[in-house]
Amino acid sequence: MKLKGKVAVVTGAGSGVGRAIAQRFAREGAKVVVSDQNIDAAKETLSSLEASGGVAFAHRADITREEDVEHLIDAAIEHFATFDILVNNAGMMDNMVPAAEITDDLWHRVFDVNTSGMMRTIRKSLPIFLKKKQGVIINMGSSASLQGARAGLAYTASKHAVVGMTKNVGFQYANEGIRCNAIATGAVETNIGTTMGEPSAFGMERAMSGSDNNPRAGAAEEVAGIALFLASEDAAFVNGEVIRADAGWLAY
């Protein structure tokens, strides 16, 4: 029960890695706010938590909307009186669109979800963590956070920005009892691919050119184990760090 007595907010928790993190945190004693833009998916995650004896509630939030983020964190405080762990998992792909084909609309949409959405939840959470003199922030990055050939331009740039934001927040608030880390995942068996419609043929060909070097795809539960480590006191000395989880793909 490494998270006993803690309250965690997990965005994008309606499926995939977010659902696995919510389930793992609940098993470790945390009370969980299951947040997702799709409330039906969030309720499915909630049902799985409650079936295992977990304490949680589901809340619909679109992290591209400031008012939704405000309501999400306020709801966590209203339900559980406190708030300790923020997991920024919500994200979207970019149809592998390269620079020559990128549109302003796609660029802004991907950044609004993958980067600005994280900024909004962090901004809303920090006053609470500062008052408590403790708090944990876990940002979901990607292999595209560290390399340039895993996705299109917008996704790659947005996930690189997540690394910079993680390091900045981790350093700025290190003396306030707050830790901020990121997980850079490789290929994971989730449904994030559903956020892609008609991928660019050129961008897909270039992004997939190194896929034969990928040892294997990961399971969402494997990523959840890393999130548990970062959320717990086991990682008390880990801050401003990006943990790669890709079976060694980027070691090539």
N, C-alpha and C positions, 0 to 999 in steps of 0.2 A: 504493500500500500504506500508507494512512494509519493503519492500526491494527496494523501489523506488530509482533508480540511481545506484543500485548495479549490478555487473556482476558475474554470477555464472557458474562454470564448474561442470557438473554432469557426472560422469562416469557410465557406465552401464545403461544409460538413455533410451535405446531402448525399455524397457518393465518394468513391475512390479513396484517395489518401486522407481527405478530411474526415470521412466516415470512420476510417480505420483509426485515426488519431483520437477521435471522440470516444470510440469504443475502448481503446487502450487506456485512455485517461480515466474513464469511468471505472474500469476494472481496478485501477490503481488508487481509487478513492476520491477522485476529483468530482465535483459537481460541474456539469458541462452545459454551456449554452450552445446549442446546435444551430448555427446560422447558415442560411443558404438563400439564394435568390429564388429557388424553387421550394416553396414551403411544403409541398407534398413529399419531395425527396427528404427534406429535413425531418418531417414527421416519421418517415420510414426509419431513418437513423435513430430518432428518439425511441421508437418502439423497440429497436434492437437493444438499446441501452437499458431501457426499463425492464425488458425481459430477463436481463442478466442482473437485475437488482440495482442498476445505476440510477443516480439522481440527476435529472436534466430537464430542460424544456427547449422547445423549438421556437425559432424566431426568424421571420423572413426579413432579409436585408439585402439591398443592392448597394454594394460598397462604392459605387460610382455616385451615389446620392448622399450628400452630407447629412441630410435629415435622417436617412436610414441608419447611418453610422451612429449618430447621436442617440437615436432610439434604441439601437442594439445594446450599446454599453449601459445606457440608463436602465434598460430592462434587466440586465445582469445584476446591477446593484439593487434594483427593486426586489428581485426574486431572492437573491442570495446574500444581500447586505454588504458584499465585498467582491473583489475581483483580483485575481493573482496572475493569470497566465493568458496571454493573447497569442493565438496561432493564426497567422495570416496565410491561409491556404488557397483562397479563391483566386482563380486565374483563368486565362483563355489563350488559345493559340492564335496564329496570324496568317493561316493559309500558306505558309512558307513563301510569302510574297517578298521578292528581292527589291533592292533600292530603286531600280529602274521602273518598277511597276507599282510602288507603294502609293496609296492615296492618303490625303490628309485625314479623311474619315476613319480609315483603318488604323492609321498611326495613333490618332487621339483615342480611339476606342480601346486599343490594346494597352496603351499607357494608363488610361483611366482605370482599367481593371487591375492590371498587374503591378502598377507602381503607385499611382495616385490613391488608389483604394487602400493600399497598405499605409500610405502616409496618413490618410484620414483616421484609420483605426488607431494607429500609433499616437497621433496627436490627441485624440479623445481619451486614450488610456493613460497617457503619461501623468496628467495631474493626479489621477487616482493613485498610481504607483509612487509618485513623489511624496504624496501625503503619508503613505504607508511605509516609505523608505524601503520598498521591495517590489519586485515585479519581474516577470519573464516575458520576453517577446521572441517568438519564433517565426521567421519569415520563410516562405517556401520559394526557393530559387530553382535553378535548373542547370543542367550541363551548359545551357545557353547563357548562363550567368558568367561562365568562365572561358568559354570558347566561342568562336564566331561562326561555326559551321553546323549548328544543330537545328536551326530554324530560319525563319525569314528575318528581315531587318527589324521590324517593330518588336517582335517577341524577344529577339536577341538583345536589342538595346534596352528594352524594359527590364529584362532580367539582370543585365549588367547593372542597371540603376539600383536594383534591389540590393545588390552586394554593397554598393556605396552607401546606401541608406542604412543598411545593417551595421556597417563598420562605424558610421558617423554616430548613430544613436547609441551603439554599444560604448563608444569612447566618451561621448558627451555626458552620459548619465551613469558612468561606472562608479562614481563616488556616491551615488544616491541609492545604492542597493538594487539597481536595475541592470539586467543582462539582456542583450539582444544578439541573437545568432540566426544563421540561415542554414538551410539544408539544400544543397545543389543536387537534385536527383537526375539520374540518367533516364533511360526508358523504364517506365513503370506501367504495369497493367491496370490502367484506369480508363475512364470514359472521356478524358479531356479531348480526345480526338473528335468528339461530337461537336466541339466548338469550331471545327474546320468544315467548310463547305466544299468549295472547288479550289483545291490548292494549285498554286502556280506550278506548271510543269517544269520550268527552268529551276525555280527555287527548290522544289521537291527533289529534283535530280541532284542538285548540288548538296543539299542537306543530307540526303541519304547516301552520299558517295562513300562515307566512312562507316556505314552501319554494319558492314561485315566484320568490323573490328570490335563490335559490342559483344562482350562475353555472354550476356543474357539480360532479359528484362527482369525487373524487380517486382515484388508484390507490395501492395499498399501497406500490409502489416509490417514489412521490414522497415519502411520509412517511419511508421508509427513508433517503432522501437527506438529510433534515433530521436524522434521528437520527445519521447518520454525521458530519455537521458538528458536532453537539453532543458526540459522543464523541471527536472528534479534537482535535489541538492548534490547528486553525483556530478553535476556539471557546474558546481559553484565557482570554479576557477576558469570557466570557459566563457568568454565574452568577446563580441565583435568578430566571431569566427564564422567561416563557411565550411560546413562539413559535406564533403562529396559522398554521394551514395549512388554508385554507378557500376559496381562489380569490377572496377578497374578500367572502365572504358577510356577515361581521360588520361590514364597513365600511359596510353599508347602515344 
